[in-house]
Amino acid sequence: MKIESKEFSNKDITVTYDPCICKLSGKCARELSNVFSDTIIPWINLDDGNTEDIIKQIKKCPSGALQFHRKHEKQAV
């Protein structure tokens, strides 16, 4: 059975989470617990954090399971 990645959005960014590559280090929940939780579903609540802090935390993800893109960036043609 294939497990699909999850997507979470706020007004600024969309965050994707791929459970198939997550190493379950807990780094995100320990370092930014107002956004990432290992006990509450949905476990990502982007509305409880500052967008720049969320992006900094995602960049620290050891497995790359967390990714993001800004909603207002212009796409290259």
PDB file of N, H, CA, C and O in Angstrom:
ATOM      1  N   MET A   1       0.837  -1.171   0.000  1.00  0.00           N
ATOM      2  CA  MET A   1       0.000   0.000   0.000  1.00  0.00           C
ATOM      3  C   MET A   1       0.886   1.238   0.000  1.00  0.00           C
ATOM      4  O   MET A   1       1.814   1.342   0.801  1.00  0.00           O
ATOM      5  N   LYS A   2       0.599   2.176  -0.897  1.00  0.00           N
ATOM      6  H   LYS A   2      -0.156   2.092  -1.548  1.00  0.00           H
ATOM      7  CA  LYS A   2       1.366   3.413  -0.997  1.00  0.00           C
ATOM      8  C   LYS A   2       0.770   4.449  -0.050  1.00  0.00           C
ATOM      9  O   LYS A   2      -0.446   4.635  -0.005  1.00  0.00           O
ATOM     10  N   ILE A   3       1.631   5.117   0.702  1.00  0.00           N
ATOM     11  H   ILE A   3       2.619   4.966   0.665  1.00  0.00           H
ATOM     12  CA  ILE A   3       1.197   6.178   1.593  1.00  0.00           C
ATOM     13  C   ILE A   3       1.425   7.503   0.881  1.00  0.00           C
ATOM     14  O   ILE A   3       2.539   7.804   0.454  1.00  0.00           O
ATOM     15  N   GLU A   4       0.373   8.287   0.758  1.00  0.00           N
ATOM     16  H   GLU A   4      -0.532   8.043   1.105  1.00  0.00           H
ATOM     17  CA  GLU A   4       0.453   9.559   0.048  1.00  0.00           C
ATOM     18  C   GLU A   4       1.063  10.642   0.930  1.00  0.00           C
ATOM     19  O   GLU A   4       0.927  10.614   2.154  1.00  0.00           O
ATOM     20  N   SER A   5       1.732  11.589   0.294  1.00  0.00           N
ATOM     21  H   SER A   5       1.843  11.611  -0.700  1.00  0.00           H
ATOM     22  CA  SER A   5       2.250  12.722   1.038  1.00  0.00           C
ATOM     23  C   SER A   5       1.093  13.622   1.453  1.00  0.00           C
ATOM     24  O   SER A   5       0.023  13.599   0.844  1.00  0.00           O
ATOM     25  N   LYS A   6       1.316  14.396   2.475  1.00  0.00           N
ATOM     26  H   LYS A   6       2.185  14.415   2.970  1.00  0.00           H
ATOM     27  CA  LYS A   6       0.299  15.293   3.017  1.00  0.00           C
ATOM     28  C   LYS A   6       0.672  16.721   2.671  1.00  0.00           C
ATOM     29  O   LYS A   6       1.848  17.044   2.507  1.00  0.00           O
ATOM     30  N   GLU A   7      -0.337  17.576   2.561  1.00  0.00           N
ATOM     31  H   GLU A   7      -1.293  17.314   2.694  1.00  0.00           H
ATOM     32  CA  GLU A   7      -0.120  18.970   2.220  1.00  0.00           C
ATOM     33  C   GLU A   7      -0.862  19.854   3.209  1.00  0.00           C
ATOM     34  O   GLU A   7      -2.013  19.585   3.553  1.00  0.00           O
ATOM     35  N   PHE A   8      -0.198  20.910   3.663  1.00  0.00           N
ATOM     36  H   PHE A   8       0.737  21.128   3.384  1.00  0.00           H
ATOM     37  CA  PHE A   8      -0.760  21.858   4.619  1.00  0.00           C
ATOM     38  C   PHE A   8      -0.488  23.263   4.096  1.00  0.00           C
ATOM     39  O   PHE A   8       0.600  23.527   3.584  1.00  0.00           O
ATOM     40  N   SER A   9      -1.455  24.165   4.215  1.00  0.00           N
ATOM     41  H   SER A   9      -2.339  23.950   4.631  1.00  0.00           H
ATOM     42  CA  SER A   9      -1.282  25.508   3.666  1.00  0.00           C
ATOM     43  C   SER A   9      -1.765  26.575   4.632  1.00  0.00           C
ATOM     44  O   SER A   9      -2.650  26.342   5.456  1.00  0.00           O
ATOM     45  N   ASN A  10      -1.160  27.757   4.512  1.00  0.00           N
ATOM     46  H   ASN A  10      -0.441  27.947   3.843  1.00  0.00           H
ATOM     47  CA  ASN A  10      -1.686  28.969   5.119  1.00  0.00           C
ATOM     48  C   ASN A  10      -1.687  30.024   4.023  1.00  0.00           C
ATOM     49  O   ASN A  10      -1.554  29.683   2.847  1.00  0.00           O
ATOM     50  N   LYS A  11      -1.832  31.284   4.373  1.00  0.00           N
ATOM     51  H   LYS A  11      -1.940  31.561   5.328  1.00  0.00           H
ATOM     52  CA  LYS A  11      -1.924  32.321   3.340  1.00  0.00           C
ATOM     53  C   LYS A  11      -0.610  32.544   2.608  1.00  0.00           C
ATOM     54  O   LYS A  11      -0.613  33.084   1.502  1.00  0.00           O
ATOM     55  N   ASP A  12       0.525  32.139   3.202  1.00  0.00           N
ATOM     56  H   ASP A  12       0.527  31.700   4.101  1.00  0.00           H
ATOM     57  CA  ASP A  12       1.839  32.406   2.632  1.00  0.00           C
ATOM     58  C   ASP A  12       2.509  31.221   1.947  1.00  0.00           C
ATOM     59  O   ASP A  12       3.129  31.377   0.896  1.00  0.00           O
ATOM     60  N   ILE A  13       2.383  30.035   2.543  1.00  0.00           N
ATOM     61  H   ILE A  13       1.879  29.908   3.397  1.00  0.00           H
ATOM     62  CA  ILE A  13       3.136  28.880   2.051  1.00  0.00           C
ATOM     63  C   ILE A  13       2.284  27.614   2.036  1.00  0.00           C
ATOM     64  O   ILE A  13       1.238  27.527   2.680  1.00  0.00           O
ATOM     65  N   THR A  14       2.770  26.649   1.285  1.00  0.00           N
ATOM     66  H   THR A  14       3.619  26.720   0.762  1.00  0.00           H
ATOM     67  CA  THR A  14       2.239  25.290   1.322  1.00  0.00           C
ATOM     68  C   THR A  14       3.388  24.387   1.742  1.00  0.00           C
ATOM     69  O   THR A  14       4.485  24.457   1.186  1.00  0.00           O
ATOM     70  N   VAL A  15       3.125  23.540   2.727  1.00  0.00           N
ATOM     71  H   VAL A  15       2.235  23.483   3.178  1.00  0.00           H
ATOM     72  CA  VAL A  15       4.116  22.607   3.248  1.00  0.00           C
ATOM     73  C   VAL A  15       3.671  21.205   2.882  1.00  0.00           C
ATOM     74  O   VAL A  15       2.506  20.847   3.057  1.00  0.00           O
ATOM     75  N   THR A  16       4.601  20.416   2.376  1.00  0.00           N
ATOM     76  H   THR A  16       5.548  20.707   2.234  1.00  0.00           H
ATOM     77  CA  THR A  16       4.306  19.018   2.094  1.00  0.00           C
ATOM     78  C   THR A  16       5.128  18.137   3.031  1.00  0.00           C
ATOM     79  O   THR A  16       6.246  18.473   3.421  1.00  0.00           O
ATOM     80  N   TYR A  17       4.540  17.018   3.368  1.00  0.00           N
ATOM     81  H   TYR A  17       3.632  16.746   3.051  1.00  0.00           H
ATOM     82  CA  TYR A  17       5.178  16.043   4.253  1.00  0.00           C
ATOM     83  C   TYR A  17       5.078  14.676   3.597  1.00  0.00           C
ATOM     84  O   TYR A  17       3.985  14.222   3.258  1.00  0.00           O
ATOM     85  N   ASP A  18       6.210  14.026   3.418  1.00  0.00           N
ATOM     86  H   ASP A  18       7.098  14.395   3.693  1.00  0.00           H
ATOM     87  CA  ASP A  18       6.240  12.698   2.821  1.00  0.00           C
ATOM     88  C   ASP A  18       6.579  11.679   3.908  1.00  0.00           C
ATOM     89  O   ASP A  18       7.743  11.545   4.285  1.00  0.00           O
ATOM     90  N   PRO A  19       5.577  10.960   4.413  1.00  0.00           N
ATOM     91  CA  PRO A  19       5.813  10.012   5.504  1.00  0.00           C
ATOM     92  C   PRO A  19       6.709   8.841   5.110  1.00  0.00           C
ATOM     93  O   PRO A  19       7.270   8.170   5.976  1.00  0.00           O
ATOM     94  N   CYS A  20       6.844   8.594   3.816  1.00  0.00           N
ATOM     95  H   CYS A  20       6.389   9.139   3.112  1.00  0.00           H
ATOM     96  CA  CYS A  20       7.674   7.469   3.366  1.00  0.00           C
ATOM     97  C   CYS A  20       9.169   7.715   3.550  1.00  0.00           C
ATOM     98  O   CYS A  20       9.950   6.766   3.629  1.00  0.00           O
ATOM     99  N   ILE A  21       9.569   8.987   3.618  1.00  0.00           N
ATOM    100  H   ILE A  21       8.934   9.757   3.554  1.00  0.00           H
ATOM    101  CA  ILE A  21      10.992   9.264   3.797  1.00  0.00           C
ATOM    102  C   ILE A  21      11.316   9.876   5.160  1.00  0.00           C
ATOM    103  O   ILE A  21      12.487  10.091   5.475  1.00  0.00           O
ATOM    104  N   CYS A  22      10.302  10.155   5.964  1.00  0.00           N
ATOM    105  H   CYS A  22       9.352   9.981   5.709  1.00  0.00           H
ATOM    106  CA  CYS A  22      10.517  10.741   7.289  1.00  0.00           C
ATOM    107  C   CYS A  22      11.278   9.759   8.178  1.00  0.00           C
ATOM    108  O   CYS A  22      10.960   8.571   8.234  1.00  0.00           O
ATOM    109  N   LYS A  23      12.291  10.283   8.871  1.00  0.00           N
ATOM    110  H   LYS A  23      12.550  11.248   8.825  1.00  0.00           H
ATOM    111  CA  LYS A  23      13.087   9.464   9.793  1.00  0.00           C
ATOM    112  C   LYS A  23      12.564   9.540  11.228  1.00  0.00           C
ATOM    113  O   LYS A  23      13.154   8.955  12.137  1.00  0.00           O
ATOM    114  N   LEU A  24      11.452  10.263  11.433  1.00  0.00           N
ATOM    115  H   LEU A  24      10.973  10.738  10.694  1.00  0.00           H
ATOM    116  CA  LEU A  24      10.826  10.399  12.745  1.00  0.00           C
ATOM    117  C   LEU A  24      11.807  10.860  13.821  1.00  0.00           C
ATOM    118  O   LEU A  24      11.781  10.365  14.948  1.00  0.00           O
ATOM    119  N   SER A  25      12.666  11.805  13.467  1.00  0.00           N
ATOM    120  H   SER A  25      12.687  12.207  12.552  1.00  0.00           H
ATOM    121  CA  SER A  25      13.642  12.324  14.423  1.00  0.00           C
ATOM    122  C   SER A  25      12.985  13.190  15.496  1.00  0.00           C
ATOM    123  O   SER A  25      13.517  13.316  16.599  1.00  0.00           O
ATOM    124  N   GLY A  26      11.843  13.783  15.185  1.00  0.00           N
ATOM    125  H   GLY A  26      11.411  13.680  14.289  1.00  0.00           H
ATOM    126  CA  GLY A  26      11.156  14.637  16.146  1.00  0.00           C
ATOM    127  C   GLY A  26      11.743  16.032  16.240  1.00  0.00           C
ATOM    128  O   GLY A  26      11.299  16.836  17.060  1.00  0.00           O
ATOM    129  N   LYS A  27      12.721  16.328  15.423  1.00  0.00           N
ATOM    130  H   LYS A  27      13.081  15.676  14.757  1.00  0.00           H
ATOM    131  CA  LYS A  27      13.390  17.634  15.447  1.00  0.00           C
ATOM    132  C   LYS A  27      12.381  18.769  15.251  1.00  0.00           C
ATOM    133  O   LYS A  27      12.452  19.781  15.948  1.00  0.00           O
ATOM    134  N   CYS A  28      11.470  18.618  14.338  1.00  0.00           N
ATOM    135  H   CYS A  28      11.412  17.796  13.772  1.00  0.00           H
ATOM    136  CA  CYS A  28      10.506  19.681  14.061  1.00  0.00           C
ATOM    137  C   CYS A  28       9.610  19.943  15.274  1.00  0.00           C
ATOM    138  O   CYS A  28       9.382  21.097  15.635  1.00  0.00           O
ATOM    139  N   ALA A  29       9.106  18.888  15.899  1.00  0.00           N
ATOM    140  H   ALA A  29       9.292  17.950  15.606  1.00  0.00           H
ATOM    141  CA  ALA A  29       8.217  19.046  17.056  1.00  0.00           C
ATOM    142  C   ALA A  29       8.956  19.590  18.277  1.00  0.00           C
ATOM    143  O   ALA A  29       8.380  20.352  19.054  1.00  0.00           O
ATOM    144  N   ARG A  30      10.209  19.216  18.455  1.00  0.00           N
ATOM    145  H   ARG A  30      10.677  18.597  17.823  1.00  0.00           H
ATOM    146  CA  ARG A  30      10.985  19.728  19.595  1.00  0.00           C
ATOM    147  C   ARG A  30      11.337  21.193  19.425  1.00  0.00           C
ATOM    148  O   ARG A  30      11.304  21.961  20.388  1.00  0.00           O
ATOM    149  N   GLU A  31      11.672  21.583  18.207  1.00  0.00           N
ATOM    150  H   GLU A  31      11.699  20.960  17.425  1.00  0.00           H
ATOM    151  CA  GLU A  31      12.194  22.932  17.992  1.00  0.00           C
ATOM    152  C   GLU A  31      11.133  23.963  17.607  1.00  0.00           C
ATOM    153  O   GLU A  31      11.377  25.162  17.748  1.00  0.00           O
ATOM    154  N   LEU A  32       9.972  23.536  17.129  1.00  0.00           N
ATOM    155  H   LEU A  32       9.774  22.562  17.014  1.00  0.00           H
ATOM    156  CA  LEU A  32       8.901  24.465  16.774  1.00  0.00           C
ATOM    157  C   LEU A  32       7.559  23.814  17.102  1.00  0.00           C
ATOM    158  O   LEU A  32       6.741  23.543  16.223  1.00  0.00           O
ATOM    159  N   SER A  33       7.363  23.575  18.393  1.00  0.00           N
ATOM    160  H   SER A  33       8.027  23.796  19.108  1.00  0.00           H
ATOM    161  CA  SER A  33       6.209  22.805  18.849  1.00  0.00           C
ATOM    162  C   SER A  33       4.869  23.515  18.674  1.00  0.00           C
ATOM    163  O   SER A  33       3.826  22.864  18.722  1.00  0.00           O
ATOM    164  N   ASN A  34       4.870  24.827  18.474  1.00  0.00           N
ATOM    165  H   ASN A  34       5.718  25.356  18.435  1.00  0.00           H
ATOM    166  CA  ASN A  34       3.601  25.511  18.227  1.00  0.00           C
ATOM    167  C   ASN A  34       3.073  25.229  16.813  1.00  0.00           C
ATOM    168  O   ASN A  34       1.900  25.475  16.533  1.00  0.00           O
ATOM    169  N   VAL A  35       3.924  24.721  15.931  1.00  0.00           N
ATOM    170  H   VAL A  35       4.877  24.521  16.159  1.00  0.00           H
ATOM    171  CA  VAL A  35       3.514  24.398  14.562  1.00  0.00           C
ATOM    172  C   VAL A  35       3.489  22.889  14.323  1.00  0.00           C
ATOM    173  O   VAL A  35       2.543  22.369  13.732  1.00  0.00           O
ATOM    174  N   PHE A  36       4.514  22.194  14.774  1.00  0.00           N
ATOM    175  H   PHE A  36       5.283  22.616  15.254  1.00  0.00           H
ATOM    176  CA  PHE A  36       4.637  20.749  14.552  1.00  0.00           C
ATOM    177  C   PHE A  36       4.388  20.008  15.865  1.00  0.00           C
ATOM    178  O   PHE A  36       4.946  20.366  16.902  1.00  0.00           O
ATOM    179  N   SER A  37       3.554  18.983  15.813  1.00  0.00           N
ATOM    180  H   SER A  37       3.101  18.693  14.971  1.00  0.00           H
ATOM    181  CA  SER A  37       3.229  18.213  17.007  1.00  0.00           C
ATOM    182  C   SER A  37       3.334  16.731  16.709  1.00  0.00           C
ATOM    183  O   SER A  37       3.048  16.290  15.596  1.00  0.00           O
ATOM    184  N   ASP A  38       3.743  15.967  17.701  1.00  0.00           N
ATOM    185  H   ASP A  38       3.976  16.325  18.605  1.00  0.00           H
ATOM    186  CA  ASP A  38       3.740  14.513  17.511  1.00  0.00           C
ATOM    187  C   ASP A  38       2.595  13.866  18.285  1.00  0.00           C
ATOM    188  O   ASP A  38       2.525  12.641  18.385  1.00  0.00           O
ATOM    189  N   THR A  39       1.683  14.701  18.844  1.00  0.00           N
ATOM    190  H   THR A  39       1.741  15.697  18.763  1.00  0.00           H
ATOM    191  CA  THR A  39       0.570  14.158  19.612  1.00  0.00           C
ATOM    192  C   THR A  39      -0.803  14.666  19.178  1.00  0.00           C
ATOM    193  O   THR A  39      -1.818  14.141  19.637  1.00  0.00           O
ATOM    194  N   ILE A  40      -0.860  15.666  18.313  1.00  0.00           N
ATOM    195  H   ILE A  40      -0.035  16.092  17.940  1.00  0.00           H
ATOM    196  CA  ILE A  40      -2.128  16.268  17.895  1.00  0.00           C
ATOM    197  C   ILE A  40      -2.302  16.072  16.393  1.00  0.00           C
ATOM    198  O   ILE A  40      -1.342  16.186  15.631  1.00  0.00           O
ATOM    199  N   ILE A  41      -3.533  15.777  15.972  1.00  0.00           N
ATOM    200  H   ILE A  41      -4.313  15.685  16.591  1.00  0.00           H
ATOM    201  CA  ILE A  41      -3.839  15.639  14.550  1.00  0.00           C
ATOM    202  C   ILE A  41      -4.784  16.769  14.173  1.00  0.00           C
ATOM    203  O   ILE A  41      -5.772  16.950  14.884  1.00  0.00           O
ATOM    204  N   PRO A  42      -4.570  17.539  13.125  1.00  0.00           N
ATOM    205  CA  PRO A  42      -3.435  17.403  12.225  1.00  0.00           C
ATOM    206  C   PRO A  42      -2.156  17.855  12.907  1.00  0.00           C
ATOM    207  O   PRO A  42      -2.167  18.796  13.701  1.00  0.00           O
ATOM    208  N   TRP A  43      -1.076  17.197  12.603  1.00  0.00           N
ATOM    209  H   TRP A  43      -1.067  16.433  11.958  1.00  0.00           H
ATOM    210  CA  TRP A  43       0.159  17.434  13.345  1.00  0.00           C
ATOM    211  C   TRP A  43       0.938  18.647  12.875  1.00  0.00           C
ATOM    212  O   TRP A  43       1.918  19.035  13.510  1.00  0.00           O
ATOM    213  N   ILE A  44       0.519  19.254  11.769  1.00  0.00           N
ATOM    214  H   ILE A  44      -0.277  18.939  11.253  1.00  0.00           H
ATOM    215  CA  ILE A  44       1.106  20.512  11.319  1.00  0.00           C
ATOM    216  C   ILE A  44       0.014  21.573  11.318  1.00  0.00           C
ATOM    217  O   ILE A  44      -1.010  21.425  10.650  1.00  0.00           O
ATOM    218  N   ASN A  45       0.243  22.652  12.078  1.00  0.00           N
ATOM    219  H   ASN A  45       1.075  22.772  12.621  1.00  0.00           H
ATOM    220  CA  ASN A  45      -0.704  23.769  12.140  1.00  0.00           C
ATOM    221  C   ASN A  45       0.048  25.042  11.787  1.00  0.00           C
ATOM    222  O   ASN A  45       0.633  25.683  12.660  1.00  0.00           O
ATOM    223  N   LEU A  46       0.037  25.406  10.526  1.00  0.00           N
ATOM    224  H   LEU A  46      -0.438  24.885   9.816  1.00  0.00           H
ATOM    225  CA  LEU A  46       0.802  26.542  10.044  1.00  0.00           C
ATOM    226  C   LEU A  46       0.298  27.870  10.589  1.00  0.00           C
ATOM    227  O   LEU A  46       1.048  28.846  10.617  1.00  0.00           O
ATOM    228  N   ASP A  47      -0.952  27.926  11.020  1.00  0.00           N
ATOM    229  H   ASP A  47      -1.561  27.133  10.997  1.00  0.00           H
ATOM    230  CA  ASP A  47      -1.513  29.168  11.529  1.00  0.00           C
ATOM    231  C   ASP A  47      -0.956  29.553  12.897  1.00  0.00           C
ATOM    232  O   ASP A  47      -1.139  30.690  13.335  1.00  0.00           O
ATOM    233  N   ASP A  48      -0.287  28.637  13.574  1.00  0.00           N
ATOM    234  H   ASP A  48      -0.138  27.714  13.219  1.00  0.00           H
ATOM    235  CA  ASP A  48       0.263  28.915  14.899  1.00  0.00           C
ATOM    236  C   ASP A  48       1.721  29.354  14.866  1.00  0.00           C
ATOM    237  O   ASP A  48       2.371  29.413  15.909  1.00  0.00           O
ATOM    238  N   GLY A  49       2.243  29.664  13.680  1.00  0.00           N
ATOM    239  H   GLY A  49       1.715  29.616  12.833  1.00  0.00           H
ATOM    240  CA  GLY A  49       3.648  30.043  13.610  1.00  0.00           C
ATOM    241  C   GLY A  49       3.921  31.127  12.598  1.00  0.00           C
ATOM    242  O   GLY A  49       3.110  31.394  11.711  1.00  0.00           O
ATOM    243  N   ASN A  50       5.063  31.742  12.742  1.00  0.00           N
ATOM    244  H   ASN A  50       5.722  31.525  13.462  1.00  0.00           H
ATOM    245  CA  ASN A  50       5.553  32.740  11.808  1.00  0.00           C
ATOM    246  C   ASN A  50       6.104  32.019  10.575  1.00  0.00           C
ATOM    247  O   ASN A  50       6.838  31.039  10.706  1.00  0.00           O
ATOM    248  N   THR A  51       5.756  32.495   9.390  1.00  0.00           N
ATOM    249  H   THR A  51       5.160  33.291   9.283  1.00  0.00           H
ATOM    250  CA  THR A  51       6.151  31.830   8.152  1.00  0.00           C
ATOM    251  C   THR A  51       7.663  31.659   8.046  1.00  0.00           C
ATOM    252  O   THR A  51       8.130  30.591   7.651  1.00  0.00           O
ATOM    253  N   GLU A  52       8.428  32.675   8.385  1.00  0.00           N
ATOM    254  H   GLU A  52       8.049  33.543   8.706  1.00  0.00           H
ATOM    255  CA  GLU A  52       9.888  32.566   8.276  1.00  0.00           C
ATOM    256  C   GLU A  52      10.446  31.537   9.250  1.00  0.00           C
ATOM    257  O   GLU A  52      11.393  30.826   8.914  1.00  0.00           O
ATOM    258  N   ASP A  53       9.875  31.441  10.458  1.00  0.00           N
ATOM    259  H   ASP A  53       9.106  32.018  10.732  1.00  0.00           H
ATOM    260  CA  ASP A  53      10.307  30.427  11.426  1.00  0.00           C
ATOM    261  C   ASP A  53       9.978  29.025  10.920  1.00  0.00           C
ATOM    262  O   ASP A  53      10.765  28.094  11.097  1.00  0.00           O
ATOM    263  N   ILE A  54       8.825  28.880  10.298  1.00  0.00           N
ATOM    264  H   ILE A  54       8.186  29.636  10.155  1.00  0.00           H
ATOM    265  CA  ILE A  54       8.422  27.583   9.735  1.00  0.00           C
ATOM    266  C   ILE A  54       9.391  27.166   8.633  1.00  0.00           C
ATOM    267  O   ILE A  54       9.817  26.013   8.577  1.00  0.00           O
ATOM    268  N   ILE A  55       9.735  28.103   7.763  1.00  0.00           N
ATOM    269  H   ILE A  55       9.389  29.040   7.808  1.00  0.00           H
ATOM    270  CA  ILE A  55      10.659  27.807   6.669  1.00  0.00           C
ATOM    271  C   ILE A  55      12.029  27.408   7.216  1.00  0.00           C
ATOM    272  O   ILE A  55      12.634  26.453   6.729  1.00  0.00           O
ATOM    273  N   LYS A  56      12.519  28.125   8.215  1.00  0.00           N
ATOM    274  H   LYS A  56      12.028  28.901   8.611  1.00  0.00           H
ATOM    275  CA  LYS A  56      13.816  27.793   8.823  1.00  0.00           C
ATOM    276  C   LYS A  56      13.794  26.376   9.392  1.00  0.00           C
ATOM    277  O   LYS A  56      14.760  25.627   9.246  1.00  0.00           O
ATOM    278  N   GLN A  57      12.679  26.012  10.046  1.00  0.00           N
ATOM    279  H   GLN A  57      11.894  26.620  10.165  1.00  0.00           H
ATOM    280  CA  GLN A  57      12.573  24.679  10.630  1.00  0.00           C
ATOM    281  C   GLN A  57      12.517  23.605   9.551  1.00  0.00           C
ATOM    282  O   GLN A  57      13.159  22.563   9.685  1.00  0.00           O
ATOM    283  N   ILE A  58      11.769  23.842   8.498  1.00  0.00           N
ATOM    284  H   ILE A  58      11.248  24.688   8.389  1.00  0.00           H
ATOM    285  CA  ILE A  58      11.674  22.873   7.405  1.00  0.00           C
ATOM    286  C   ILE A  58      13.047  22.626   6.788  1.00  0.00           C
ATOM    287  O   ILE A  58      13.376  21.492   6.438  1.00  0.00           O
ATOM    288  N   LYS A  59      13.838  23.668   6.655  1.00  0.00           N
ATOM    289  H   LYS A  59      13.570  24.589   6.939  1.00  0.00           H
ATOM    290  CA  LYS A  59      15.177  23.519   6.085  1.00  0.00           C
ATOM    291  C   LYS A  59      16.094  22.678   6.965  1.00  0.00           C
ATOM    292  O   LYS A  59      17.123  22.195   6.494  1.00  0.00           O
ATOM    293  N   LYS A  60      15.736  22.494   8.243  1.00  0.00           N
ATOM    294  H   LYS A  60      14.900  22.886   8.626  1.00  0.00           H
ATOM    295  CA  LYS A  60      16.522  21.667   9.168  1.00  0.00           C
ATOM    296  C   LYS A  60      16.095  20.197   9.143  1.00  0.00           C
ATOM    297  O   LYS A  60      16.728  19.368   9.796  1.00  0.00           O
ATOM    298  N   CYS A  61      15.044  19.862   8.409  1.00  0.00           N
ATOM    299  H   CYS A  61      14.530  20.536   7.879  1.00  0.00           H
ATOM    300  CA  CYS A  61      14.532  18.490   8.383  1.00  0.00           C
ATOM    301  C   CYS A  61      15.631  17.545   7.901  1.00  0.00           C
ATOM    302  O   CYS A  61      16.107  17.687   6.774  1.00  0.00           O
ATOM    303  N   PRO A  62      16.044  16.584   8.729  1.00  0.00           N
ATOM    304  CA  PRO A  62      17.172  15.722   8.362  1.00  0.00           C
ATOM    305  C   PRO A  62      16.896  14.780   7.191  1.00  0.00           C
ATOM    306  O   PRO A  62      17.833  14.359   6.513  1.00  0.00           O
ATOM    307  N   SER A  63      15.653  14.446   6.945  1.00  0.00           N
ATOM    308  H   SER A  63      14.891  14.787   7.496  1.00  0.00           H
ATOM    309  CA  SER A  63      15.339  13.500   5.867  1.00  0.00           C
ATOM    310  C   SER A  63      14.863  14.180   4.588  1.00  0.00           C
ATOM    311  O   SER A  63      14.881  13.575   3.515  1.00  0.00           O
ATOM    312  N   GLY A  64      14.441  15.430   4.701  1.00  0.00           N
ATOM    313  H   GLY A  64      14.427  15.921   5.572  1.00  0.00           H
ATOM    314  CA  GLY A  64      13.843  16.103   3.552  1.00  0.00           C
ATOM    315  C   GLY A  64      12.371  15.768   3.385  1.00  0.00           C
ATOM    316  O   GLY A  64      11.781  16.085   2.352  1.00  0.00           O
ATOM    317  N   ALA A  65      11.773  15.137   4.373  1.00  0.00           N
ATOM    318  H   ALA A  65      12.252  14.880   5.212  1.00  0.00           H
ATOM    319  CA  ALA A  65      10.357  14.779   4.304  1.00  0.00           C
ATOM    320  C   ALA A  65       9.470  16.012   4.295  1.00  0.00           C
ATOM    321  O   ALA A  65       8.372  15.987   3.739  1.00  0.00           O
ATOM    322  N   LEU A  66       9.938  17.084   4.907  1.00  0.00           N
ATOM    323  H   LEU A  66      10.830  17.104   5.359  1.00  0.00           H
ATOM    324  CA  LEU A  66       9.210  18.349   4.895  1.00  0.00           C
ATOM    325  C   LEU A  66       9.777  19.245   3.809  1.00  0.00           C
ATOM    326  O   LEU A  66      10.988  19.455   3.732  1.00  0.00           O
ATOM    327  N   GLN A  67       8.902  19.767   2.978  1.00  0.00           N
ATOM    328  H   GLN A  67       7.919  19.596   3.041  1.00  0.00           H
ATOM    329  CA  GLN A  67       9.274  20.695   1.912  1.00  0.00           C
ATOM    330  C   GLN A  67       8.259  21.835   1.938  1.00  0.00           C
ATOM    331  O   GLN A  67       7.197  21.708   2.549  1.00  0.00           O
ATOM    332  N   PHE A  68       8.581  22.947   1.277  1.00  0.00           N
ATOM    333  H   PHE A  68       9.443  23.049   0.781  1.00  0.00           H
ATOM    334  CA  PHE A  68       7.647  24.063   1.218  1.00  0.00           C
ATOM    335  C   PHE A  68       7.785  24.796  -0.102  1.00  0.00           C
ATOM    336  O   PHE A  68       8.797  24.691  -0.796  1.00  0.00           O
ATOM    337  N   HIS A  69       6.746  25.538  -0.429  1.00  0.00           N
ATOM    338  H   HIS A  69       5.924  25.624   0.135  1.00  0.00           H
ATOM    339  CA  HIS A  69       6.853  26.542  -1.493  1.00  0.00           C
ATOM    340  C   HIS A  69       5.969  27.717  -1.103  1.00  0.00           C
ATOM    341  O   HIS A  69       4.899  27.559  -0.514  1.00  0.00           O
ATOM    342  N   ARG A  70       6.458  28.898  -1.453  1.00  0.00           N
ATOM    343  H   ARG A  70       7.327  29.026  -1.931  1.00  0.00           H
ATOM    344  CA  ARG A  70       5.705  30.124  -1.177  1.00  0.00           C
ATOM    345  C   ARG A  70       4.592  30.251  -2.206  1.00  0.00           C
ATOM    346  O   ARG A  70       4.775  29.919  -3.377  1.00  0.00           O
ATOM    347  N   LYS A  71       3.458  30.726  -1.767  1.00  0.00           N
ATOM    348  H   LYS A  71       3.310  30.996  -0.815  1.00  0.00           H
ATOM    349  CA  LYS A  71       2.307  30.852  -2.667  1.00  0.00           C
ATOM    350  C   LYS A  71       2.426  32.019  -3.632  1.00  0.00           C
ATOM    351  O   LYS A  71       1.844  31.989  -4.716  1.00  0.00           O
ATOM    352  N   HIS A  72       3.169  33.041  -3.252  1.00  0.00           N
ATOM    353  H   HIS A  72       3.642  33.066  -2.371  1.00  0.00           H
ATOM    354  CA  HIS A  72       3.190  34.251  -4.057  1.00  0.00           C
ATOM    355  C   HIS A  72       4.449  34.387  -4.900  1.00  0.00           C
ATOM    356  O   HIS A  72       4.695  35.452  -5.468  1.00  0.00           O
ATOM    357  N   GLU A  73       5.250  33.336  -4.992  1.00  0.00           N
ATOM    358  H   GLU A  73       5.051  32.472  -4.530  1.00  0.00           H
ATOM    359  CA  GLU A  73       6.435  33.372  -5.855  1.00  0.00           C
ATOM    360  C   GLU A  73       6.006  33.217  -7.300  1.00  0.00           C
ATOM    361  O   GLU A  73       5.108  32.436  -7.617  1.00  0.00           O
ATOM    362  N   LYS A  74       6.648  33.958  -8.157  1.00  0.00           N
ATOM    363  H   LYS A  74       7.377  34.592  -7.899  1.00  0.00           H
ATOM    364  CA  LYS A  74       6.351  33.824  -9.586  1.00  0.00           C
ATOM    365  C   LYS A  74       7.077  32.581 -10.106  1.00  0.00           C
ATOM    366  O   LYS A  74       8.251  32.365  -9.808  1.00  0.00           O
ATOM    367  N   GLN A  75       6.376  31.786 -10.868  1.00  0.00           N
ATOM    368  H   GLN A  75       5.421  31.962 -11.110  1.00  0.00           H
ATOM    369  CA  GLN A  75       6.942  30.578 -11.449  1.00  0.00           C
ATOM    370  C   GLN A  75       7.666  30.925 -12.745  1.00  0.00           C
ATOM    371  O   GLN A  75       7.197  31.754 -13.525  1.00  0.00           O
ATOM    372  N   ALA A  76       8.809  30.288 -12.967  1.00  0.00           N
ATOM    373  H   ALA A  76       9.190  29.615 -12.333  1.00  0.00           H
ATOM    374  CA  ALA A  76       9.543  30.478 -14.215  1.00  0.00           C
ATOM    375  C   ALA A  76       8.766  29.837 -15.357  1.00  0.00           C
ATOM    376  O   ALA A  76       8.162  28.777 -15.200  1.00  0.00           O
ATOM    377  N   VAL A  77       8.794  30.490 -16.491  1.00  0.00           N
ATOM    378  H   VAL A  77       9.285  31.352 -16.619  1.00  0.00           H
ATOM    379  CA  VAL A  77       8.035  29.987 -17.644  1.00  0.00           C
ATOM    380  C   VAL A  77       8.922  29.169 -18.542  1.00  0.00           C
ATOM    381  O   VAL A  77       8.464  28.660 -19.565  1.00  0.00           O
TER     382      VAL A  77
END
